[in-house]
Amino acid sequence: MATPPGFFKRCTMKIRPFAVFMLLFFVLSLPACDKISRLKDQYSGSPHSAEGTDAEGEHAGPEHGEGEHGDGEHAAGGHEHQHKIVVTSPVEKDVVSTQEYVCQIHSWRHIEVCALEGGYLESIDVQEGQLVKKGQRIFKILPVLYEAKLAAETAHAELMRIRRDNTKRLFEQNIVSAPEVALANAELAKAEAEVKLAQAEMDFADIKAPFDGIVDRQYHQPGSLISEGDMLTTLSDNSTMWVYFNVPETRYLEYQTDPDRDQLRVQLKLANHQIFPHDGKIGAIEADFNNETGNISFRADIENPDRLLRHGQTGTILLSRDVKDAIVIPQRATYEILAKKYAFVVGEDNVVHQRDITIASEKDDIYLIADGLDVNDKIILEGSRQVRDGDKIEYEYQAPEEVLKNLKYHAE
């Protein structure tokens, strides 16, 4: 088959740009590949790296080596300058163990004052927040209808009394029989009862305090139309406060089985972190546990003679008891793993061992130990992050009395 004229020339013109591009790419890639190879050898520490480094310049020789040596010394020095390990011991002492519970404060008597009858509110005789006495009038509802009804019932009762008297005289004259006298007496008794009912309704217009207390917010103003049962205000007797707080089941069982629970000191810490000056006592425990929280409500009764506490306040209940010869350690000498407390104990051969401990209670920066440590043990106070179980260490010992004087940090 014959080749068309000019075929090879056209192919050469088509292939030439592509070939030139590939050739240019290959030439430019050679220095980069060589550079990458040298860097790879340098970091891998091969002889080629040493030769390449010497070939690049003599300044990378002795002076650079001295710099590397200085960095090595700095790294070694940084490793040597770790925090010193401080060791102390548990101490046996008498302490006050305190449990804290968030609480809600209620008046021991807190009622809603409602209207017993409907009508227009004529007057309000007290101010919001005022202390009132038992029997003092608080509200007055317009008594026009009640006055009219009382007058009518009183007149009807008087009419029945006159009829009874006339019937009695006729009976003495043997004009009427004894049953008619009895009927007249019954009608009079009914009329007198209706008078008493009208008087009671009249008294409902005057709403009085059923006990000494503090008047709360007023929900209606003079002139308002009041319906029977409308709440006008609330009244709180703050002479004694009922303080409610929730206790876990374990603490509830501890309380119930404690033979000295009557000696438990009950205090109230207010929102300003001040302790209320009057102590209280456990007044009641609810009948049922809350199945969602696992808690049961306790009630503390606290006298409030100065009326400082008000219904609806919040605070913290402190349950305190004296613990004799308790084993005490700083909180910062412990650490936690999966909700368990541990401490590093240093043996006689200066070898560190991790030990599981049981906390009886906590107070400020210390733990009261129930199990796991005694006064003859040595525990790491500072530097626990630098050691592992089984390490042999050198340490500085501090007396526990000196340690407890200067505590202010909790556990890590």
ROMAR-284201 format. One record per residue: residue in one letter; z, x, y of N, C-alpha, C in turn; residue number from 1. Coordinates in steps of 0.05 Angstrom, whole numbers. Example, Ala and Ser with C-alpha at 12.3 -4.5 7.8 and 13.67 -1.06 7.14 Angstrom:
 rest    n.Z    n.X    n.Y   ca.Z   ca.X   ca.Y    c.Z    c.X    c.Y  nr
    a    156    264   -114    156    246    -90    156    264    -66   1
    s    142    257    -45    143    273    -21    157    258      1   2
//
This chain:
 rest    n.Z    n.X    n.Y   ca.Z   ca.X   ca.Y    c.Z    c.X    c.Y  nr
    m      0     17    -24      0      0      0      0     18     25   1
    a    -17     12     43    -20     29     67      2     23     87   2
    t     12     45    100     33     42    120     20     35    147   3
    p     31     15    161     19      8    186     22     30    206   4
    p      2     32    223      4     54    243     28     50    262   5
    g     42     72    268     65     72    286     91     62    274   6
    f     92     58    247    116     47    234    140     66    236   7
    f    135     92    229    157    111    230    167    116    259   8
    k    151    114    277    159    117    305    178     95    314   9
    r    171     69    305    188     47    312    215     49    299  10
    c    216     58    273    242     61    259    259     82    272  11
    t    246    104    280    261    125    293    274    115    318  12
    m    260     99    334    271     89    359    294     69    354  13
    k    293     55    331    315     36    325    340     51    315  14
    i    336     71    299    359     85    287    372    104    306  15
    r    359    115    324    369    137    341    394    129    356  16
    p    398    107    370    423    101    384    447     99    366  17
    f    444     87    343    466     84    324    475    111    314  18
    a    455    128    307    462    155    297    476    171    319  19
    v    467    169    343    480    184    365    509    175    368  20
    f    513    149    367    541    138    370    559    148    348  21
    m    550    148    323    567    157    301    573    187    303  22
    l    553    202    312    557    231    315    577    237    336  23
    l    575    222    359    594    226    381    622    219    372  24
    f    626    197    358    652    189    348    664    209    330  25
    f    648    221    312    658    241    293    667    266    308  26
    v    652    274    328    659    299    343    685    295    358  27
    l    688    272    370    713    267    386    737    264    368  28
    s    734    256    343    756    251    325    767    277    314  29
    l    752    298    314    761    323    302    786    335    315  30
    p    787    337    342    812    348    354    836    331    349  31
    a    833    304    350    856    286    345    866    290    317  32
    c    848    291    297    857    295    270    872    321    266  33
    d    862    342    280    875    368    278    903    367    290  34
    k    905    352    313    931    350    326    951    335    308  35
    i    942    313    296    959    297    279    968    313    255  36
    s    950    329    244    957    346    221    979    366    229  37
    r    976    378    253    996    397    261   1024    384    266  38
    l   1023    361    278   1049    346    282   1062    339    256  39
    k   1045    330    237   1056    323    211   1069    347    197  40
    d   1055    370    199   1066    394    187   1092    403    201  41
    q   1092    399    227   1115    408    242   1140    393    234  42
    y   1138    366    232   1161    350    225   1168    352    195  43
    s   1149    359    179   1156    362    151   1167    390    144  44
    g   1167    409    164   1179    435    160   1163    454    143  45
    s   1137    449    142   1120    466    125   1114    492    139  46
    p   1105    513    124   1097    538    136   1075    535    157  47
    h   1058    515    152   1037    511    172   1048    503    199  48
    s   1071    488    198   1085    480    222   1094    505    238  49
    a   1106    524    223   1117    548    237   1094    564    249  50
    e   1071    566    234   1049    581    245   1037    567    269  51
    g   1035    540    267   1024    525    290   1042    528    314  52
    t   1068    528    310   1087    530    332   1084    557    346  53
    d   1082    579    329   1079    605    340   1053    608    355  54
    a   1032    594    345   1006    597    357   1005    582    384  55
    e   1022    562    387   1021    547    412   1033    563    435  56
    g   1051    580    431   1062    596    453   1087    610    445  57
    e   1093    632    457   1116    648    451   1142    636    462  58
    h   1139    618    482   1163    606    493   1178    588    473  59
    a   1165    581    451   1179    565    431   1194    581    412  60
    g   1198    607    417   1212    625    399   1241    625    403  61
    p   1252    648    410   1281    652    411   1295    633    430  62
    e   1283    628    454   1298    611    473   1300    583    462  63
    h   1279    572    451   1280    545    440   1300    544    416  64
    g   1300    564    401   1319    565    379   1348    565    388  65
    e   1354    578    410   1381    577    421   1388    549    430  66
    g   1369    536    441   1374    509    450   1381    491    426  67
    e   1367    494    404   1372    478    381   1400    485    370  68
    h   1408    510    371   1434    517    361   1456    504    379  69
    g   1451    504    405   1471    491    423   1474    461    417  70
    d   1451    448    410   1453    420    404   1469    416    378  71
    g   1465    434    359   1480    432    334   1510    435    339  72
    e   1517    454    356   1545    457    362   1556    433    376  73
    h   1540    420    394   1549    396    408   1554    373    388  74
    a   1535    371    369   1539    350    349   1563    354    333  75
    a   1568    379    325   1592    385    309   1617    380    325  76
    g   1616    388    351   1640    383    368   1645    354    372  77
    g   1623    337    375   1627    308    378   1640    297    353  78
    h   1633    307    329   1645    297    305   1675    304    303  79
    e   1681    328    313   1709    337    311   1727    322    331  80
    h   1716    312    354   1732    300    374   1735    270    369  81
    q   1742    261    345   1749    234    339   1777    227    348  82
    h   1783    201    350   1810    193    358   1829    201    336  83
    k   1853    209    345   1873    217    325   1883    192    311  84
    i   1891    197    286   1902    175    269   1932    174    273  85
    v   1941    151    281   1970    147    286   1981    129    264  86
    v   2003    137    253   2016    123    231   2044    115    239  87
    t   2052     91    230   2080     82    235   2090     68    210  88
    s   2112     55    212   2124     41    189   2132     13    196  89
    p   2133     -5    177   2145    -31    183   2175    -28    190  90
    v   2185    -47    205   2213    -46    213   2226    -72    206  91
    e   2251    -71    199   2267    -94    192   2285   -101    215  92
    k   2282   -126    225   2297   -134    249   2299   -165    249  93
    d   2318   -174    265   2321   -203    270   2302   -212    292  94
    v   2286   -232    286   2266   -241    305   2267   -272    306  95
    v   2255   -283    327   2252   -311    330   2223   -318    322  96
    s   2220   -333    300   2194   -341    291   2187   -368    304  97
    t   2163   -368    316   2154   -392    332   2127   -402    322  98
    q   2125   -428    318   2100   -441    312   2092   -458    335  99
    e   2066   -457    342   2056   -471    366   2037   -493    357 100
    y   2039   -516    369   2022   -539    363   2014   -553    389 101
    v   1989   -558    393   1979   -574    416   1990   -602    413 102
    c   1999   -614    435   2012   -640    433   2003   -658    456 103
    q   2008   -684    451   2003   -705    471   2030   -718    478 104
    i   2035   -723    504   2060   -733    513   2057   -762    521 105
    h   2076   -779    510   2075   -808    515   2103   -817    524 106
    s   2104   -837    541   2129   -850    547   2139   -866    523 107
    w   2165   -866    519   2175   -880    495   2172   -911    498 108
    r   2169   -920    523   2162   -948    528   2139   -948    549 109
    h   2116   -958    540   2093   -959    558   2079   -985    552 110
    i   2079  -1004    571   2069  -1031    566   2048  -1038    587 111
    e   2032  -1058    580   2014  -1071    599   2027  -1095    611 112
    v   2027  -1097    638   2038  -1120    652   2016  -1139    657 113
    c   2017  -1163    645   1996  -1183    646   2006  -1209    659 114
    a   1986  -1224    669   1993  -1250    681   1998  -1270    659 115
    l   2020  -1285    662   2027  -1306    642   2013  -1332    649 116
    e   2006  -1336    674   1992  -1360    683   1970  -1352    702 117
    g   1950  -1370    704   1928  -1365    723   1934  -1373    751 118
    g   1920  -1363    770   1923  -1370    798   1915  -1348    816 119
    y   1920  -1352    842   1913  -1332    862   1937  -1312    865 120
    l   1930  -1287    866   1951  -1266    869   1960  -1267    898 121
    e   1985  -1275    903   1995  -1279    930   2004  -1253    942 122
    s   2019  -1236    927   2030  -1212    939   2035  -1191    917 123
    i   2035  -1165    925   2043  -1143    908   2066  -1130    922 124
    d   2089  -1128    909   2114  -1120    922   2120  -1090    917 125
    v   2104  -1075    903   2110  -1047    898   2084  -1031    902 126
    q   2088  -1005    903   2066   -986    906   2060   -973    879 127
    e   2035   -963    876   2028   -948    852   2045   -923    850 128
    g   2056   -918    826   2073   -894    822   2102   -898    830 129
    q   2109   -922    839   2137   -927    848   2155   -932    824 130
    l   2179   -923    826   2200   -928    806   2213   -954    812 131
    v   2213   -972    792   2224   -999    796   2248  -1003    776 132
    k   2265  -1022    783   2288  -1029    767   2282  -1054    750 133
    k   2297  -1057    729   2294  -1080    712   2300  -1106    728 134
    g   2283  -1126    726   2286  -1151    740   2274  -1151    768 135
    q   2264  -1128    778   2252  -1128    804   2224  -1140    803 136
    r   2218  -1157    824   2192  -1170    824   2170  -1150    831 137
    i   2148  -1151    816   2126  -1133    821   2102  -1148    833 138
    f   2095  -1171    822   2073  -1188    832   2083  -1216    835 139
    k   2070  -1231    853   2075  -1259    857   2049  -1274    858 140
    i   2046  -1294    840   2022  -1311    839   2027  -1336    855 141
    l   2007  -1346    870   2011  -1369    887   2022  -1393    871 142
    p   2046  -1404    878   2060  -1423    861   2056  -1452    869 143
    v   2036  -1459    885   2034  -1487    895   2033  -1507    873 144
    l   2016  -1503    853   2014  -1522    831   2040  -1524    815 145
    y   2052  -1501    811   2077  -1500    796   2100  -1514    811 146
    e   2100  -1511    837   2121  -1524    853   2118  -1554    852 147
    a   2093  -1563    854   2088  -1592    853   2095  -1604    825 148
    k   2088  -1589    804   2095  -1599    778   2125  -1599    773 149
    l   2139  -1579    783   2168  -1578    781   2181  -1602    796 150
    a   2171  -1608    819   2182  -1630    835   2178  -1657    820 151
    a   2154  -1660    809   2148  -1685    795   2166  -1688    770 152
    e   2169  -1666    755   2185  -1668    731   2215  -1672    738 153
    t   2224  -1661    760   2252  -1665    768   2257  -1694    776 154
    a   2238  -1706    790   2240  -1734    798   2240  -1752    773 155
    h   2223  -1746    754   2221  -1762    730   2248  -1760    714 156
    a   2259  -1737    713   2285  -1734    700   2307  -1749    713 157
    e   2306  -1750    740   2326  -1766    754   2323  -1796    749 158
    l   2298  -1805    746   2292  -1833    740   2304  -1840    712 159
    m   2300  -1822    693   2310  -1827    666   2340  -1827    665 160
    r   2353  -1812    683   2382  -1811    684   2392  -1838    694 161
    i   2379  -1849    715   2388  -1875    726   2384  -1897    705 162
    r   2362  -1897    691   2357  -1917    670   2378  -1915    648 163
    r   2385  -1890    641   2405  -1887    620   2432  -1898    629 164
    d   2439  -1893    654   2465  -1903    664   2465  -1934    665 165
    n   2443  -1946    673   2442  -1975    674   2444  -1986    646 166
    t   2430  -1974    627   2431  -1984    599   2459  -1981    588 167
    k   2473  -1960    595   2500  -1956    586   2519  -1978    596 168
    r   2516  -1985    622   2533  -2007    633   2528  -2034    620 169
    l   2502  -2039    615   2495  -2064    601   2507  -2065    573 170
    f   2507  -2042    560   2519  -2041    533   2549  -2046    534 171
    e   2562  -2037    555   2591  -2041    558   2597  -2071    562 172
    q   2577  -2086    574   2580  -2114    579   2569  -2131    556 173
    n   2562  -2117    534   2551  -2130    509   2525  -2145    515 174
    i   2510  -2134    534   2484  -2147    541   2461  -2134    524 175
    v   2463  -2107    520   2443  -2093    504   2457  -2081    480 176
    s   2441  -2073    460   2452  -2062    436   2454  -2031    438 177
    a   2468  -2020    418   2471  -1990    418   2445  -1975    415 178
    p   2425  -1984    399   2400  -1969    398   2386  -1966    424 179
    e   2389  -1986    442   2376  -1983    469   2390  -1961    485 180
    v   2415  -1957    482   2429  -1935    495   2419  -1908    484 181
    a   2417  -1907    458   2407  -1882    445   2379  -1875    454 182
    l   2362  -1897    457   2335  -1892    467   2335  -1881    495 183
    a   2352  -1892    512   2353  -1882    540   2363  -1853    541 184
    n   2382  -1846    524   2391  -1818    523   2368  -1799    514 185
    a   2352  -1808    495   2330  -1791    486   2309  -1787    507 186
    e   2303  -1809    522   2284  -1806    544   2294  -1787    566 187
    l   2320  -1789    571   2331  -1770    591   2329  -1741    581 188
    a   2335  -1737    556   2335  -1709    545   2306  -1698    547 189
    k   2286  -1716    541   2259  -1707    543   2251  -1699    571 190
    a   2259  -1715    590   2253  -1710    618   2266  -1684    628 191
    e   2291  -1679    619   2304  -1654    627   2290  -1630    615 192
    a   2280  -1633    590   2265  -1611    578   2240  -1604    593 193
    e   2226  -1626    602   2202  -1621    618   2208  -1608    644 194
    v   2231  -1613    656   2239  -1599    680   2243  -1569    674 195
    k   2256  -1563    652   2259  -1534    645   2232  -1520    640 196
    l   2213  -1535    628   2187  -1523    623   2173  -1518    650 197
    a   2175  -1537    668   2162  -1533    694   2175  -1510    709 198
    q   2202  -1507    706   2216  -1485    719   2207  -1458    707 199
    a   2203  -1457    681   2194  -1432    668   2166  -1425    678 200
    e   2148  -1445    680   2121  -1439    691   2123  -1430    720 201
    m   2142  -1441    734   2146  -1432    762   2155  -1403    762 202
    d   2173  -1396    743   2182  -1368    742   2160  -1349    734 203
    f   2140  -1359    719   2118  -1342    711   2102  -1332    735 204
    a   2104  -1346    757   2090  -1338    781   2102  -1312    792 205
    d   2127  -1307    787   2140  -1282    795   2140  -1263    771 206
    i   2124  -1242    772   2122  -1223    750   2142  -1201    756 207
    k   2162  -1198    738   2184  -1179    743   2183  -1156    722 208
    a   2195  -1134    729   2196  -1111    711   2216  -1117    688 209
    p   2207  -1113    663   2225  -1118    640   2245  -1095    635 210
    f   2240  -1072    647   2258  -1049    645   2253  -1030    668 211
    d   2270  -1010    671   2266   -990    691   2242   -973    684 212
    g   2225   -968    703   2201   -952    697   2185   -946    721 213
    i   2161   -934    717   2143   -926    738   2118   -943    736 214
    v   2111   -955    759   2087   -972    760   2062   -955    761 215
    d   2042   -962    746   2017   -947    745   1997   -959    764 216
    r   1972   -954    760   1950   -964    776   1950   -995    777 217
    q   1944  -1006    801   1942  -1035    804   1913  -1044    802 218
    y   1907  -1062    784   1879  -1069    778   1869  -1093    794 219
    h   1887  -1106    809   1879  -1129    826   1893  -1127    853 220
    q   1881  -1138    873   1891  -1138    900   1899  -1166    908 221
    p   1916  -1169    929   1924  -1196    938   1900  -1213    945 222
    g   1901  -1238    936   1879  -1256    940   1860  -1259    917 223
    s   1863  -1241    897   1846  -1242    873   1853  -1266    856 224
    l   1833  -1278    844   1838  -1300    826   1844  -1289    798 225
    i   1868  -1295    789   1878  -1283    764   1877  -1304    742 226
    s   1867  -1296    719   1867  -1314    695   1891  -1307    677 227
    e   1899  -1325    661   1921  -1320    643   1914  -1297    624 228
    g   1931  -1277    622   1927  -1254    604   1914  -1230    618 229
    d   1906  -1233    643   1894  -1210    657   1915  -1188    661 230
    m   1907  -1163    656   1925  -1140    660   1926  -1133    690 231
    l   1950  -1132    701   1954  -1126    729   1961  -1097    733 232
    t   1977  -1085    715   1984  -1057    717   1996  -1049    690 233
    t   2006  -1024    689   2022  -1015    666   2048  -1004    676 234
    l   2068  -1005    659   2095   -997    666   2105   -977    645 235
    s   2115   -954    654   2123   -933    636   2153   -926    640 236
    d   2167   -926    618   2195   -916    619   2195   -887    610 237
    n   2198   -869    629   2196   -840    624   2223   -827    620 238
    s   2244   -842    616   2270   -829    612   2271   -812    587 239
    t   2256   -820    566   2253   -805    542   2223   -804    535 240
    m   2213   -780    528   2185   -777    522   2181   -773    492 241
    w   2161   -785    481   2153   -782    453   2129   -763    453 242
    v   2132   -740    440   2111   -719    440   2100   -717    412 243
    y   2074   -723    409   2061   -723    383   2045   -698    379 244
    f   2047   -686    355   2031   -662    348   2025   -663    319 245
    n   2002   -651    311   1993   -651    283   2001   -626    269 246
    v   2011   -629    245   2021   -607    229   2005   -605    202 247
    p   1995   -581    195   1981   -579    169   2000   -585    145 248
    e   1987   -591    123   2003   -599    100   2022   -577     90 249
    t   2013   -552     91   2030   -530     82   2055   -528    100 250
    r   2051   -531    126   2075   -529    144   2093   -554    141 251
    y   2081   -577    135   2097   -601    130   2115   -597    105 252
    l   2104   -585     84   2120   -580     60   2142   -559     65 253
    e   2135   -539     82   2156   -519     89   2179   -533    104 254
    y   2172   -551    122   2192   -564    138   2210   -582    120 255
    q   2197   -597    103   2212   -616     86   2231   -602     66 256
    t   2223   -578     58   2239   -564     38   2258   -544     51 257
    d   2258   -542     77   2275   -523     91   2303   -535     94 258
    p   2324   -523     82   2351   -534     84   2362   -531    113 259
    d   2351   -513    129   2361   -509    156   2343   -522    177 260
    r   2328   -542    169   2309   -554    188   2323   -567    212 261
    d   2348   -575    209   2362   -587    231   2368   -566    253 262
    q   2367   -541    246   2372   -520    266   2347   -511    280 263
    l   2324   -524    274   2299   -517    286   2300   -524    316 264
    r   2292   -505    332   2292   -509    361   2265   -520    370 265
    v   2265   -542    384   2240   -555    392   2238   -553    423 266
    q   2217   -539    432   2212   -535    461   2184   -545    468 267
    l   2181   -550    493   2155   -560    504   2145   -540    525 268
    k   2121   -529    520   2108   -512    540   2087   -528    555 269
    l   2090   -529    581   2073   -546    597   2046   -532    603 270
    a   2029   -546    617   2002   -536    622   2002   -511    640 271
    n   2023   -508    656   2026   -484    673   2040   -461    659 272
    h   2043   -464    632   2055   -443    615   2085   -440    620 273
    q   2097   -459    634   2126   -458    638   2139   -475    615 274
    i   2163   -467    607   2178   -481    587   2194   -504    600 275
    f   2191   -528    589   2206   -550    599   2236   -545    595 276
    p   2253   -550    615   2281   -542    613   2298   -556    592 277
    h   2289   -578    581   2305   -594    562   2292   -592    534 278
    d   2307   -583    515   2298   -582    487   2297   -610    475 279
    g   2282   -612    453   2279   -637    440   2288   -636    411 280
    k   2281   -656    396   2286   -657    367   2264   -672    353 281
    i   2261   -667    327   2241   -682    312   2251   -710    308 282
    g   2237   -729    319   2246   -757    317   2234   -773    295 283
    a   2209   -767    287   2196   -782    266   2172   -767    255 284
    i   2164   -774    231   2140   -764    218   2124   -788    208 285
    e   2099   -788    214   2082   -811    206   2081   -813    175 286
    a   2073   -836    166   2073   -842    137   2050   -830    122 287
    d   2026   -827    135   2002   -820    121   1990   -794    133 288
    f   1977   -779    116   1961   -756    124   1933   -765    133 289
    n   1922   -751    151   1894   -755    159   1876   -741    139 290
    n   1861   -756    123   1845   -744    102   1822   -727    112 291
    e   1814   -730    137   1792   -714    148   1802   -687    157 292
    t   1826   -686    168   1836   -661    179   1858   -648    161 293
    g   1870   -663    143   1891   -653    126   1917   -649    141 294
    n   1920   -663    164   1944   -660    180   1960   -686    179 295
    i   1985   -684    187   2003   -707    191   2016   -704    218 296
    s   2021   -727    231   2032   -727    258   2062   -726    258 297
    f   2073   -708    273   2102   -707    279   2107   -718    307 298
    r   2132   -728    311   2139   -737    338   2165   -723    346 299
    a   2164   -710    369   2188   -697    380   2198   -715    403 300
    d   2224   -720    404   2237   -735    425   2250   -716    445 301
    i   2242   -719    471   2252   -701    492   2262   -717    515 302
    e   2286   -712    523   2298   -725    547   2284   -716    572 303
    n   2280   -735    591   2265   -729    615   2281   -740    639 304
    p   2304   -730    645   2321   -742    665   2310   -740    694 305
    d   2294   -719    699   2283   -716    726   2256   -729    729 306
    r   2246   -743    709   2221   -757    709   2197   -738    715 307
    l   2200   -712    707   2178   -693    711   2154   -700    693 308
    l   2160   -707    669   2138   -712    650   2128   -741    654 309
    r   2102   -744    651   2089   -770    654   2073   -777    629 310
    h   2068   -802    626   2053   -812    603   2024   -801    604 311
    g   2015   -790    582   1987   -780    581   1984   -750    585 312
    q   2006   -736    591   2004   -707    595   1999   -693    568 313
    t   1991   -668    570   1988   -651    546   2004   -626    549 314
    g   2009   -612    527   2024   -587    527   2023   -575    500 315
    t   2043   -558    495   2045   -544    469   2074   -545    460 316
    i   2077   -555    435   2104   -556    423   2109   -529    410 317
    l   2133   -518    415   2142   -493    403   2165   -499    383 318
    l   2161   -494    358   2182   -497    338   2192   -469    331 319
    s   2217   -463    338   2228   -436    335   2252   -437    316 320
    r   2254   -415    301   2278   -411    284   2284   -381    284 321
    d   2309   -374    280   2318   -347    278   2313   -337    249 322
    v   2300   -314    247   2295   -302    220   2310   -276    219 323
    k   2328   -274    199   2344   -250    196   2330   -230    178 324
    d   2331   -205    186   2321   -182    170   2292   -187    162 325
    a   2276   -194    182   2247   -198    177   2232   -171    177 326
    i   2212   -168    160   2195   -145    160   2173   -149    181 327
    v   2172   -131    201   2154   -135    224   2135   -111    226 328
    i   2110   -117    231   2090    -96    237   2073   -105    261 329
    p   2061    -86    275   2042    -93    297   2017   -107    286 330
    q   2007   -126    300   1982   -139    292   1959   -119    291 331
    r   1959   -100    309   1936    -81    310   1936    -62    286 332
    a   1957    -62    269   1957    -46    245   1943    -60    222 333
    t   1932    -83    227   1919    -99    205   1890   -103    211 334
    y   1875   -111    191   1848   -120    195   1842   -142    175 335
    e   1821   -157    180   1815   -181    165   1789   -179    150 336
    i   1788   -187    125   1764   -189    110   1764   -215     95 337
    l   1745   -232    101   1742   -258     88   1768   -274     89 338
    a   1780   -276    113   1804   -292    119   1829   -281    105 339
    k   1828   -256     95   1852   -243     84   1859   -219    101 340
    k   1885   -215    104   1895   -193    120   1901   -169    102 341
    y   1893   -145    113   1898   -120     99   1909   -100    118 342
    a   1922    -79    106   1932    -56    121   1926    -31    105 343
    f   1922     -9    118   1918     17    105   1946     30    102 344
    v   1954     35     77   1980     48     71   1975     77     64 345
    v   1991     95     76   1988    123     70   2009    131     50 346
    g   1999    143     28   2018    151      6   2031    178     13 347
    e   2048    188     -6   2061    213     -2   2042    237     -3 348
    d   2019    234    -15   1999    255    -16   1979    253      7 349
    n   1986    236     27   1969    231     50   1942    218     44 350
    v   1941    205     21   1917    190     14   1920    161     22 351
    v   1899    150     34   1899    123     45   1892    103     23 352
    h   1907     81     23   1901     59      4   1901     33     19 353
    q   1881     17     13   1880    -10     25   1898    -29     10 354
    r   1914    -45     25   1933    -63     12   1931    -91     24 355
    d   1930   -111      7   1931   -139     15   1959   -147     23 356
    i   1962   -160     46   1988   -168     56   1988   -198     61 357
    t   2011   -210     60   2015   -239     65   2031   -242     91 358
    i   2021   -258    109   2034   -262    135   2051   -287    134 359
    a   2076   -284    140   2094   -307    141   2090   -323    167 360
    s   2089   -309    190   2083   -321    216   2076   -299    235 361
    e   2068   -307    259   2061   -287    279   2075   -294    305 362
    k   2080   -273    321   2093   -277    347   2083   -256    366 363
    d   2071   -264    388   2060   -245    407   2042   -225    393 364
    d   2049   -199    393   2032   -179    381   2042   -169    354 365
    i   2059   -184    341   2070   -175    316   2066   -196    294 366
    y   2066   -186    269   2066   -204    246   2092   -202    231 367
    l   2102   -224    221   2124   -224    202   2113   -225    174 368
    i   2120   -205    158   2107   -201    132   2123   -216    111 369
    a   2109   -232     95   2122   -245     73   2120   -229     47 370
    d   2098   -214     44   2094   -198     19   2074   -177     24 371
    g   2077   -154     11   2058   -132     12   2067   -106     24 372
    l   2088   -107     41   2098    -83     54   2128    -84     55 373
    d   2140    -59     57   2169    -57     62   2173    -34     81 374
    v   2198    -29     89   2204    -10    110   2199     19    101 375
    n   2195     24     75   2190     51     66   2161     58     66 376
    d   2143     39     72   2115     45     73   2107     57    100 377
    k   2084     72     99   2072     82    123   2045     69    126 378
    i   2040     58    149   2014     44    154   2000     56    178 379
    i   1973     54    177   1957     65    199   1958     46    222 380
    l   1967     56    245   1967     39    270   1942     42    286 381
    e   1932     67    289   1908     72    304   1890     90    288 382
    g   1864     84    289   1844    100    275   1836     88    248 383
    s   1842     63    244   1835     51    218   1805     49    213 384
    r   1789     50    235   1760     49    232   1749     76    222 385
    q   1765     97    224   1755    124    216   1760    130    187 386
    v   1775    113    172   1782    121    145   1771    100    126 387
    r   1771    109    101   1763     91     79   1784     93     57 388
    d   1784     73     40   1803     73     18   1799     98      0 389
    g   1820    113     -4   1819    138    -20   1816    163     -3 390
    d   1812    161     23   1810    185     40   1838    199     42 391
    k   1837    225     44   1860    241     50   1860    248     80 392
    i   1881    243     94   1880    245    123   1903    262    133 393
    e   1899    271    159   1921    283    174   1927    263    197 394
    y   1952    260    203   1960    239    222   1984    248    239 395
    e   1988    231    259   2012    234    276   2030    210    272 396
    y   2055    214    267   2074    192    261   2088    184    287 397
    q   2090    157    291   2105    146    313   2127    127    302 398
    a   2150    130    313   2173    113    303   2166     83    309 399
    p   2172     65    291   2166     37    296   2179     25    320 400
    e   2204     34    327   2217     24    350   2202     30    376 401
    e   2191     54    377   2175     62    400   2149     47    401 402
    v   2137     41    378   2112     26    377   2116     -2    387 403
    l   2137    -15    378   2141    -43    386   2147    -46    415 404
    k   2156    -25    429   2161    -27    457   2136    -30    474 405
    n   2114    -19    463   2090    -17    480   2066    -33    469 406
    l   2072    -54    454   2050    -70    443   2038    -88    464 407
    k   2012    -90    463   1998   -110    479   1971   -117    468 408
    y   1963   -106    445   1937   -112    433   1941   -127    407 409
    h   1923   -146    401   1923   -159    375   1907   -142    355 410
    a   1905   -153    331   1891   -139    309   1861   -137    316 411
    e   1848   -115    305   1820   -111    310   1804   -132    294 412
//
